[in-house]
């Protein structure tokens, strides 16, 4: 099927360690498993997924800026930068694309410093605590928003 658009799925610091990192919190799915899940989710929609991960705040900001020209929507798991980065928040607000913030764990049942995310107020939707399925739910929301399902 010819692509009718691209959806950026962006992962922040330490998410490259998924599968081995604190599996009691984040589960055993690796980031490659999550990427496959994302691809399966959009497979029949005509959209493609661009899947990226970086441990660097500036690289994440650059990826969000690039999405302005290259993507129809953004799913972002900003990792710990959620709780610290006004710059990432400003980048997401600045590109004005439909966006969903995802956290695999239920950040609200964890340490207090995880309860606030700078990005939540500028994302269209926020999904927490659904594990790897959170990415799937986020993509389904974007597809619905874009009129594709
Ligand atoms: C996380 C939650 C963050 O608090 C944490 O720093 C992460 C992962 C999640 O997916 O549950 O790195 O974003």
Backbone and ligand atoms as CSV (ligand in chain L), in Angstrom:
chain,resi,resn,atom,element,x,y,z
A,1,UNK,N,N,0.853,-1.212,0.000
A,1,UNK,CA,C,0.000,0.000,0.000
A,1,UNK,C,C,0.885,1.257,0.000
A,2,UNK,N,N,0.532,2.246,-0.772
A,2,UNK,CA,C,1.294,3.496,-0.787
A,2,UNK,C,C,1.050,4.245,0.525
A,3,UNK,N,N,2.120,4.793,1.104
A,3,UNK,CA,C,1.962,5.514,2.367
A,3,UNK,C,C,1.184,6.807,2.148
A,4,UNK,N,N,0.217,7.063,3.047
A,4,UNK,CA,C,-0.485,8.345,2.971
A,4,UNK,C,C,0.059,9.300,4.027
A,5,UNK,N,N,1.053,8.862,4.772
A,5,UNK,CA,C,1.659,9.736,5.766
A,5,UNK,C,C,2.463,8.936,6.755
A,6,UNK,N,N,3.170,9.679,7.571
A,6,UNK,CA,C,4.114,9.086,8.496
A,6,UNK,C,C,3.743,9.513,9.924
A,7,UNK,N,N,3.889,8.595,10.857
A,7,UNK,CA,C,3.672,8.922,12.263
A,7,UNK,C,C,4.976,8.701,13.011
A,8,UNK,N,N,5.434,9.735,13.701
A,8,UNK,CA,C,6.682,9.625,14.453
A,8,UNK,C,C,6.405,9.028,15.830
A,9,UNK,N,N,7.117,7.959,16.170
A,9,UNK,CA,C,7.064,7.403,17.529
A,9,UNK,C,C,8.446,7.641,18.139
A,10,UNK,N,N,8.480,8.528,19.123
A,10,UNK,CA,C,9.754,9.017,19.648
A,10,UNK,C,C,9.927,8.582,21.106
A,11,UNK,N,N,11.075,7.995,21.376
A,11,UNK,CA,C,11.365,7.477,22.718
A,11,UNK,C,C,12.577,8.175,23.317
A,12,UNK,N,N,12.448,8.539,24.577
A,12,UNK,CA,C,13.513,9.279,25.242
A,12,UNK,C,C,14.502,8.392,25.981
A,13,UNK,N,N,15.208,8.977,26.931
A,13,UNK,CA,C,16.355,8.334,27.561
A,13,UNK,C,C,16.012,7.037,28.282
A,14,UNK,N,N,16.919,6.096,28.152
A,14,UNK,CA,C,16.893,4.797,28.835
A,14,UNK,C,C,15.892,3.811,28.249
A,15,UNK,N,N,15.078,4.265,27.306
A,15,UNK,CA,C,14.097,3.334,26.724
A,15,UNK,C,C,14.753,2.333,25.779
A,16,UNK,N,N,15.986,2.609,25.367
A,16,UNK,CA,C,16.765,1.597,24.636
A,16,UNK,C,C,17.032,0.361,25.501
A,17,UNK,N,N,16.889,0.506,26.803
A,17,UNK,CA,C,17.157,-0.622,27.712
A,17,UNK,C,C,15.913,-1.462,28.017
A,18,UNK,N,N,14.793,-1.103,27.387
A,18,UNK,CA,C,13.556,-1.853,27.650
A,18,UNK,C,C,13.770,-3.350,27.476
A,19,UNK,N,N,13.134,-4.119,28.349
A,19,UNK,CA,C,13.288,-5.575,28.285
A,19,UNK,C,C,14.215,-6.075,29.374
A,20,UNK,N,N,15.246,-5.271,29.653
A,20,UNK,CA,C,16.169,-5.659,30.729
A,20,UNK,C,C,16.132,-4.656,31.882
A,21,UNK,N,N,15.627,-3.454,31.607
A,21,UNK,CA,C,15.615,-2.396,32.610
A,21,UNK,C,C,14.391,-2.566,33.517
A,22,UNK,N,N,14.620,-2.746,34.798
A,22,UNK,CA,C,13.530,-2.829,35.783
A,22,UNK,C,C,12.285,-3.520,35.195
A,23,UNK,N,N,12.404,-4.798,34.804
A,23,UNK,CA,C,11.273,-5.472,34.136
A,23,UNK,C,C,10.017,-5.545,35.003
A,24,UNK,N,N,10.193,-5.480,36.334
A,24,UNK,CA,C,9.014,-5.508,37.212
A,24,UNK,C,C,8.172,-4.238,37.042
A,25,UNK,N,N,8.789,-3.181,36.503
A,25,UNK,CA,C,8.056,-1.927,36.253
A,25,UNK,C,C,7.672,-1.814,34.776
A,26,UNK,N,N,8.625,-2.101,33.897
A,26,UNK,CA,C,8.407,-1.819,32.469
A,26,UNK,C,C,8.088,-3.053,31.631
A,27,UNK,N,N,8.115,-4.244,32.248
A,27,UNK,CA,C,7.815,-5.453,31.492
A,27,UNK,C,C,9.032,-5.972,30.749
A,28,UNK,N,N,8.810,-7.000,29.940
A,28,UNK,CA,C,9.937,-7.679,29.281
A,28,UNK,C,C,10.011,-7.391,27.781
A,29,UNK,N,N,9.054,-6.646,27.252
A,29,UNK,CA,C,9.120,-6.286,25.824
A,29,UNK,C,C,10.322,-5.378,25.592
A,30,UNK,N,N,11.053,-5.652,24.519
A,30,UNK,CA,C,12.184,-4.790,24.165
A,30,UNK,C,C,11.675,-3.634,23.294
A,31,UNK,N,N,12.564,-2.669,23.045
A,31,UNK,CA,C,12.163,-1.554,22.190
A,31,UNK,C,C,11.882,-2.052,20.763
A,32,UNK,N,N,12.612,-3.083,20.336
A,32,UNK,CA,C,12.345,-3.674,19.009
A,32,UNK,C,C,10.952,-4.300,18.985
A,33,UNK,N,N,10.539,-4.930,20.099
A,33,UNK,CA,C,9.176,-5.482,20.187
A,33,UNK,C,C,8.139,-4.354,20.079
A,34,UNK,N,N,8.421,-3.244,20.755
A,34,UNK,CA,C,7.488,-2.110,20.712
A,34,UNK,C,C,7.394,-1.560,19.287
A,35,UNK,N,N,8.540,-1.495,18.620
A,35,UNK,CA,C,8.545,-1.005,17.234
A,35,UNK,C,C,7.665,-1.910,16.347
A,36,UNK,N,N,7.820,-3.227,16.525
A,36,UNK,CA,C,7.003,-4.175,15.737
A,36,UNK,C,C,5.519,-3.971,16.015
A,37,UNK,N,N,5.193,-3.813,17.294
A,37,UNK,CA,C,3.800,-3.583,17.689
A,37,UNK,C,C,3.246,-2.327,17.002
A,38,UNK,N,N,4.065,-1.288,16.953
A,38,UNK,CA,C,3.634,-0.035,16.312
A,38,UNK,C,C,3.405,-0.255,14.821
A,39,UNK,N,N,4.325,-0.973,14.189
A,39,UNK,CA,C,4.174,-1.223,12.751
A,39,UNK,C,C,2.917,-2.039,12.462
A,40,UNK,N,N,2.671,-3.059,13.297
A,40,UNK,CA,C,1.454,-3.879,13.128
A,40,UNK,C,C,0.199,-3.026,13.299
A,41,UNK,N,N,0.262,-2.096,14.244
A,41,UNK,CA,C,-0.917,-1.283,14.560
A,41,UNK,C,C,-1.350,-0.419,13.376
A,42,UNK,N,N,-0.374,0.113,12.638
A,42,UNK,CA,C,-0.739,1.017,11.531
A,42,UNK,C,C,-0.822,0.280,10.193
A,43,UNK,N,N,-0.493,-1.022,10.200
A,43,UNK,CA,C,-0.284,-1.753,8.935
A,43,UNK,C,C,-1.393,-1.556,7.897
A,44,UNK,N,N,-2.649,-1.622,8.333
A,44,UNK,CA,C,-3.724,-1.564,7.338
A,44,UNK,C,C,-4.241,-0.144,7.129
A,45,UNK,N,N,-3.582,0.847,7.750
A,45,UNK,CA,C,-4.121,2.211,7.715
A,45,UNK,C,C,-3.620,3.034,6.545
A,46,UNK,N,N,-2.505,2.595,5.938
A,46,UNK,CA,C,-1.885,3.423,4.904
A,46,UNK,C,C,-0.825,4.360,5.465
A,47,UNK,N,N,-0.767,4.474,6.799
A,47,UNK,CA,C,0.303,5.275,7.422
A,47,UNK,C,C,1.525,4.401,7.684
A,48,UNK,N,N,2.685,5.032,7.745
A,48,UNK,CA,C,3.905,4.346,8.156
A,48,UNK,C,C,4.346,4.908,9.507
A,49,UNK,N,N,5.212,4.151,10.176
A,49,UNK,CA,C,5.737,4.590,11.469
A,49,UNK,C,C,7.225,4.869,11.326
A,50,UNK,N,N,7.630,6.007,11.813
A,50,UNK,CA,C,9.073,6.260,11.954
A,50,UNK,C,C,9.386,6.162,13.440
A,51,UNK,N,N,10.225,5.199,13.796
A,51,UNK,CA,C,10.463,4.867,15.196
A,51,UNK,C,C,11.860,5.330,15.581
A,52,UNK,N,N,11.955,6.187,16.589
A,52,UNK,CA,C,13.273,6.710,16.981
A,52,UNK,C,C,13.435,6.687,18.493
A,53,UNK,N,N,14.670,6.591,18.919
A,53,UNK,CA,C,14.997,6.678,20.351
A,53,UNK,C,C,16.281,7.482,20.498
A,54,UNK,N,N,16.327,8.346,21.509
A,54,UNK,CA,C,17.580,9.029,21.815
A,54,UNK,C,C,17.692,9.248,23.317
A,55,UNK,N,N,18.929,9.216,23.777
A,55,UNK,CA,C,19.196,9.529,25.186
A,55,UNK,C,C,19.520,11.013,25.384
A,56,UNK,N,N,19.403,11.798,24.288
A,56,UNK,CA,C,19.858,13.189,24.327
A,56,UNK,C,C,18.696,14.157,24.083
A,57,UNK,N,N,18.555,15.097,24.971
A,57,UNK,CA,C,17.435,16.036,24.911
A,57,UNK,C,C,17.408,16.801,23.590
A,58,UNK,N,N,18.588,17.309,23.164
A,58,UNK,CA,C,18.637,18.099,21.928
A,58,UNK,C,C,18.254,17.275,20.711
A,59,UNK,N,N,18.664,16.015,20.692
A,59,UNK,CA,C,18.317,15.148,19.558
A,59,UNK,C,C,16.805,14.911,19.517
A,60,UNK,N,N,16.187,14.794,20.677
A,60,UNK,CA,C,14.729,14.611,20.724
A,60,UNK,C,C,14.024,15.871,20.218
A,61,UNK,N,N,14.556,17.023,20.596
A,61,UNK,CA,C,13.979,18.294,20.125
A,61,UNK,C,C,14.118,18.394,18.606
A,62,UNK,N,N,15.303,18.039,18.089
A,62,UNK,CA,C,15.512,18.070,16.632
A,62,UNK,C,C,14.525,17.134,15.921
A,63,UNK,N,N,14.293,15.962,16.501
A,63,UNK,CA,C,13.368,15.004,15.871
A,63,UNK,C,C,11.948,15.569,15.844
A,64,UNK,N,N,11.553,16.255,16.897
A,64,UNK,CA,C,10.212,16.868,16.922
A,64,UNK,C,C,10.128,17.967,15.863
A,65,UNK,N,N,11.175,18.782,15.756
A,65,UNK,CA,C,11.169,19.847,14.731
A,65,UNK,C,C,11.075,19.249,13.329
A,66,UNK,N,N,11.842,18.165,13.086
A,66,UNK,CA,C,11.840,17.540,11.756
A,66,UNK,C,C,10.460,16.976,11.427
A,67,UNK,N,N,9.732,16.552,12.464
A,67,UNK,CA,C,8.400,15.960,12.243
A,67,UNK,C,C,7.422,16.974,11.656
A,68,UNK,N,N,7.685,18.237,11.870
A,68,UNK,CA,C,6.804,19.280,11.336
A,68,UNK,C,C,6.610,19.123,9.825
A,69,UNK,N,N,7.690,18.773,9.136
A,69,UNK,CA,C,7.613,18.573,7.683
A,69,UNK,C,C,7.330,17.116,7.323
A,70,UNK,N,N,7.730,16.197,8.216
A,70,UNK,CA,C,7.818,14.779,7.814
A,70,UNK,C,C,6.762,13.886,8.433
A,71,UNK,N,N,5.947,14.389,9.353
A,71,UNK,CA,C,4.991,13.494,10.024
A,71,UNK,C,C,3.627,14.158,10.167
A,72,UNK,N,N,2.617,13.292,10.287
A,72,UNK,CA,C,1.242,13.770,10.468
A,72,UNK,C,C,0.855,13.798,11.941
A,73,UNK,N,N,1.669,13.130,12.776
A,73,UNK,CA,C,1.374,13.092,14.207
A,73,UNK,C,C,2.549,12.494,14.958
A,74,UNK,N,N,2.526,12.683,16.279
A,74,UNK,CA,C,3.649,12.237,17.110
A,74,UNK,C,C,3.144,11.453,18.319
A,75,UNK,N,N,3.758,10.288,18.547
A,75,UNK,CA,C,3.627,9.584,19.827
A,75,UNK,C,C,4.968,9.761,20.521
A,76,UNK,N,N,4.940,10.238,21.749
A,76,UNK,CA,C,6.213,10.467,22.445
A,76,UNK,C,C,6.193,9.877,23.847
A,77,UNK,N,N,7.206,9.055,24.127
A,77,UNK,CA,C,7.487,8.674,25.504
A,77,UNK,C,C,8.769,9.401,25.871
A,78,UNK,N,N,8.666,10.532,26.567
A,78,UNK,CA,C,9.853,11.351,26.826
A,78,UNK,C,C,10.724,10.808,27.958
A,79,UNK,N,N,10.342,9.654,28.556
A,79,UNK,CA,C,11.117,9.122,29.672
A,79,UNK,C,C,11.231,10.172,30.772
A,80,UNK,N,N,12.365,10.212,31.429
A,80,UNK,CA,C,12.533,11.119,32.571
A,80,UNK,C,C,12.517,12.596,32.164
A,81,UNK,N,N,12.739,12.885,30.872
A,81,UNK,CA,C,12.661,14.295,30.444
A,81,UNK,C,C,11.249,14.860,30.604
A,82,UNK,N,N,10.253,13.972,30.689
A,82,UNK,CA,C,8.879,14.436,30.955
A,82,UNK,C,C,8.841,15.334,32.181
A,83,UNK,N,N,9.640,14.942,33.163
A,83,UNK,CA,C,9.545,15.579,34.478
A,83,UNK,C,C,10.487,16.767,34.633
A,84,UNK,N,N,11.300,17.014,33.589
A,84,UNK,CA,C,12.317,18.071,33.728
A,84,UNK,C,C,12.364,19.072,32.574
A,85,UNK,N,N,11.836,18.697,31.394
A,85,UNK,CA,C,12.223,19.457,30.202
A,85,UNK,C,C,11.146,20.408,29.664
A,86,UNK,N,N,11.317,21.682,29.969
A,86,UNK,CA,C,10.457,22.710,29.371
A,86,UNK,C,C,10.780,22.837,27.882
A,87,UNK,N,N,12.043,22.556,27.518
A,87,UNK,CA,C,12.445,22.661,26.107
A,87,UNK,C,C,11.708,21.641,25.234
A,88,UNK,N,N,11.544,20.429,25.735
A,88,UNK,CA,C,10.799,19.424,24.972
A,88,UNK,C,C,9.330,19.815,24.873
A,89,UNK,N,N,8.802,20.322,25.942
A,89,UNK,CA,C,7.411,20.802,25.945
A,89,UNK,C,C,7.215,21.896,24.894
A,90,UNK,N,N,8.162,22.843,24.860
A,90,UNK,CA,C,8.052,23.949,23.906
A,90,UNK,C,C,8.164,23.436,22.472
A,91,UNK,N,N,9.019,22.434,22.256
A,91,UNK,CA,C,9.161,21.860,20.910
A,91,UNK,C,C,7.851,21.231,20.468
A,92,UNK,N,N,7.240,20.443,21.345
A,92,UNK,CA,C,5.979,19.770,20.993
A,92,UNK,C,C,4.878,20.794,20.748
A,93,UNK,N,N,4.818,21.816,21.583
A,93,UNK,CA,C,3.814,22.871,21.382
A,93,UNK,C,C,4.076,23.593,20.068
A,94,UNK,N,N,5.346,23.780,19.724
A,94,UNK,CA,C,5.722,24.591,18.569
A,94,UNK,C,C,5.372,23.964,17.237
A,95,UNK,N,N,5.361,22.632,17.148
A,95,UNK,CA,C,5.128,22.013,15.835
A,95,UNK,C,C,3.652,21.835,15.509
A,96,UNK,N,N,2.801,21.973,16.533
A,96,UNK,CA,C,1.349,21.941,16.301
A,96,UNK,C,C,0.868,20.722,15.533
A,97,UNK,N,N,1.428,19.555,15.868
A,97,UNK,CA,C,0.944,18.296,15.298
A,97,UNK,C,C,0.110,17.584,16.358
A,98,UNK,N,N,-0.877,16.762,15.937
A,98,UNK,CA,C,-1.550,15.939,16.942
A,98,UNK,C,C,-0.536,15.049,17.648
A,99,UNK,N,N,-0.644,14.965,18.962
A,99,UNK,CA,C,0.390,14.230,19.702
A,99,UNK,C,C,-0.208,13.488,20.888
A,100,UNK,N,N,0.430,12.379,21.217
A,100,UNK,CA,C,0.041,11.597,22.394
A,100,UNK,C,C,1.292,11.312,23.216
A,101,UNK,N,N,1.224,11.599,24.497
A,101,UNK,CA,C,2.310,11.269,25.433
A,101,UNK,C,C,2.019,9.893,26.039
A,102,UNK,N,N,3.021,9.035,26.011
A,102,UNK,CA,C,2.860,7.673,26.538
A,102,UNK,C,C,3.861,7.426,27.655
A,103,UNK,N,N,3.393,6.809,28.730
A,103,UNK,CA,C,4.280,6.240,29.746
A,103,UNK,C,C,3.866,4.800,29.967
A,104,UNK,N,N,4.821,3.897,29.846
A,104,UNK,CA,C,4.492,2.482,30.010
A,104,UNK,C,C,4.031,2.186,31.435
A,105,UNK,N,N,4.701,2.788,32.393
A,105,UNK,CA,C,4.309,2.566,33.791
A,105,UNK,C,C,3.254,3.586,34.192
A,106,UNK,N,N,2.543,3.280,35.282
A,106,UNK,CA,C,1.603,4.263,35.829
A,106,UNK,C,C,2.401,5.233,36.696
A,107,UNK,N,N,2.811,6.332,36.077
A,107,UNK,CA,C,3.680,7.290,36.781
A,107,UNK,C,C,3.010,7.856,38.037
A,108,UNK,N,N,1.672,7.817,38.072
A,108,UNK,CA,C,0.959,8.388,39.223
A,108,UNK,C,C,0.982,7.486,40.451
A,109,UNK,N,N,1.337,6.231,40.243
A,109,UNK,CA,C,1.434,5.327,41.404
A,109,UNK,C,C,2.888,5.176,41.852
A,110,UNK,N,N,3.781,5.982,41.259
A,110,UNK,CA,C,5.210,5.871,41.573
A,110,UNK,C,C,5.671,7.101,42.363
A,111,UNK,N,N,6.957,7.372,42.348
A,111,UNK,CA,C,7.505,8.475,43.143
A,111,UNK,C,C,6.836,9.797,42.751
A,112,UNK,N,N,6.744,10.678,43.726
A,112,UNK,CA,C,6.074,11.965,43.512
A,112,UNK,C,C,6.681,12.751,42.339
A,113,UNK,N,N,8.015,12.674,42.164
A,113,UNK,CA,C,8.638,13.471,41.093
A,113,UNK,C,C,8.181,13.024,39.706
A,114,UNK,N,N,7.550,11.840,39.603
A,114,UNK,CA,C,7.050,11.385,38.300
A,114,UNK,C,C,5.609,11.824,38.049
A,115,UNK,N,N,4.978,12.457,39.026
A,115,UNK,CA,C,3.549,12.779,38.884
A,115,UNK,C,C,3.313,13.949,37.942
A,116,UNK,N,N,4.327,14.804,37.795
A,116,UNK,CA,C,4.148,15.953,36.900
A,116,UNK,C,C,4.951,15.771,35.616
A,117,UNK,N,N,4.294,16.004,34.491
A,117,UNK,CA,C,4.993,16.017,33.205
A,117,UNK,C,C,4.796,17.377,32.559
A,118,UNK,N,N,5.890,17.978,32.117
A,118,UNK,CA,C,5.794,19.268,31.423
A,118,UNK,C,C,5.077,19.133,30.089
A,119,UNK,N,N,5.044,17.921,29.535
A,119,UNK,CA,C,4.478,17.768,28.189
A,119,UNK,C,C,2.971,17.532,28.184
A,120,UNK,N,N,2.433,17.053,29.306
A,120,UNK,CA,C,1.027,16.617,29.298
A,120,UNK,C,C,0.062,17.724,28.873
A,121,UNK,N,N,0.363,18.959,29.259
A,121,UNK,CA,C,-0.568,20.051,28.950
A,121,UNK,C,C,-0.588,20.397,27.470
A,122,UNK,N,N,0.442,19.997,26.727
A,122,UNK,CA,C,0.463,20.347,25.295
A,122,UNK,C,C,0.206,19.127,24.400
A,123,UNK,N,N,0.132,17.924,24.995
A,123,UNK,CA,C,-0.231,16.735,24.213
A,123,UNK,C,C,-1.756,16.693,24.100
A,124,UNK,N,N,-2.249,16.090,23.020
A,124,UNK,CA,C,-3.711,15.959,22.878
A,124,UNK,C,C,-4.259,14.883,23.803
A,125,UNK,N,N,-3.451,13.853,24.047
A,125,UNK,CA,C,-3.882,12.761,24.918
A,125,UNK,C,C,-2.674,12.232,25.663
A,126,UNK,N,N,-2.941,11.615,26.806
A,126,UNK,CA,C,-1.878,11.042,27.632
A,126,UNK,C,C,-2.308,9.635,28.037
A,127,UNK,N,N,-1.423,8.667,27.820
A,127,UNK,CA,C,-1.739,7.278,28.173
A,127,UNK,C,C,-0.660,6.777,29.128
A,128,UNK,N,N,-1.070,6.399,30.335
A,128,UNK,CA,C,-0.087,5.904,31.306
A,128,UNK,C,C,-0.508,4.540,31.827
A,129,UNK,N,N,0.483,3.693,32.107
A,129,UNK,CA,C,0.227,2.458,32.839
A,129,UNK,C,C,-0.272,1.293,32.016
A,130,UNK,N,N,-0.327,1.431,30.694
A,130,UNK,CA,C,-0.837,0.343,29.843
A,130,UNK,C,C,0.300,-0.493,29.261
A,131,UNK,N,N,1.528,-0.264,29.723
A,131,UNK,CA,C,2.670,-1.019,29.210
A,131,UNK,C,C,2.885,-0.729,27.726
A,132,UNK,N,N,3.403,-1.738,27.016
A,132,UNK,CA,C,3.675,-1.549,25.584
A,132,UNK,C,C,2.392,-1.251,24.804
A,133,UNK,N,N,1.253,-1.742,25.301
A,133,UNK,CA,C,-0.034,-1.467,24.632
A,133,UNK,C,C,-0.331,0.024,24.557
A,134,UNK,N,N,0.291,0.816,25.443
A,134,UNK,CA,C,0.071,2.255,25.413
A,134,UNK,C,C,0.434,2.856,24.060
A,135,UNK,N,N,1.480,2.322,23.438
A,135,UNK,CA,C,1.886,2.824,22.117
A,135,UNK,C,C,0.810,2.509,21.080
A,136,UNK,N,N,0.259,1.290,21.181
A,136,UNK,CA,C,-0.790,0.871,20.247
A,136,UNK,C,C,-2.017,1.781,20.393
A,137,UNK,N,N,-2.411,2.003,21.647
A,137,UNK,CA,C,-3.575,2.858,21.906
A,137,UNK,C,C,-3.322,4.274,21.397
A,138,UNK,N,N,-2.093,4.757,21.576
A,138,UNK,CA,C,-1.745,6.111,21.127
A,138,UNK,C,C,-1.855,6.213,19.608
A,139,UNK,N,N,-1.347,5.207,18.917
A,139,UNK,CA,C,-1.409,5.234,17.440
A,139,UNK,C,C,-2.859,5.142,16.964
A,140,UNK,N,N,-3.669,4.296,17.619
A,140,UNK,CA,C,-5.082,4.193,17.223
A,140,UNK,C,C,-5.784,5.539,17.404
A,141,UNK,N,N,-5.434,6.237,18.489
A,141,UNK,CA,C,-6.009,7.570,18.712
A,141,UNK,C,C,-5.606,8.521,17.578
A,142,UNK,N,N,-4.315,8.492,17.206
A,142,UNK,CA,C,-3.856,9.390,16.123
A,142,UNK,C,C,-4.550,9.050,14.808
A,143,UNK,N,N,-4.674,7.750,14.515
A,143,UNK,CA,C,-5.329,7.349,13.266
A,143,UNK,C,C,-6.770,7.845,13.253
A,144,UNK,N,N,-7.442,7.724,14.379
A,144,UNK,CA,C,-8.820,8.216,14.479
A,144,UNK,C,C,-8.853,9.733,14.265
A,145,UNK,N,N,-7.931,10.436,14.923
A,145,UNK,CA,C,-7.872,11.894,14.800
A,145,UNK,C,C,-7.620,12.318,13.358
A,146,UNK,N,N,-6.803,11.509,12.666
A,146,UNK,CA,C,-6.453,11.850,11.278
A,146,UNK,C,C,-7.497,11.335,10.283
A,147,UNK,N,N,-8.531,10.706,10.829
A,147,UNK,CA,C,-9.625,10.260,9.971
A,147,UNK,C,C,-9.352,8.969,9.244
A,148,UNK,N,N,-8.417,8.161,9.798
A,148,UNK,CA,C,-8.039,6.948,9.077
A,148,UNK,C,C,-8.660,5.675,9.634
A,149,UNK,N,N,-9.351,5.739,10.803
A,149,UNK,CA,C,-10.096,4.542,11.238
A,149,UNK,C,C,-11.237,4.912,12.158
L,1,LIG,C1,C,8.515,6.298,31.708
L,1,LIG,C2,C,8.261,6.880,33.108
L,1,LIG,C3,C,9.358,7.874,33.461
L,1,LIG,O1,O,9.116,8.400,34.769
L,1,LIG,C4,C,10.708,7.188,33.463
L,1,LIG,O2,O,11.725,8.118,33.747
L,1,LIG,C5,C,10.973,6.476,32.178
L,1,LIG,C6,C,9.899,5.699,31.588
L,1,LIG,C7,C,7.492,5.192,31.349
L,1,LIG,O3,O,7.408,4.823,30.195
L,1,LIG,O4,O,6.809,4.675,32.247
L,1,LIG,O5,O,12.102,6.465,31.690
L,1,LIG,O6,O,8.367,7.338,30.743
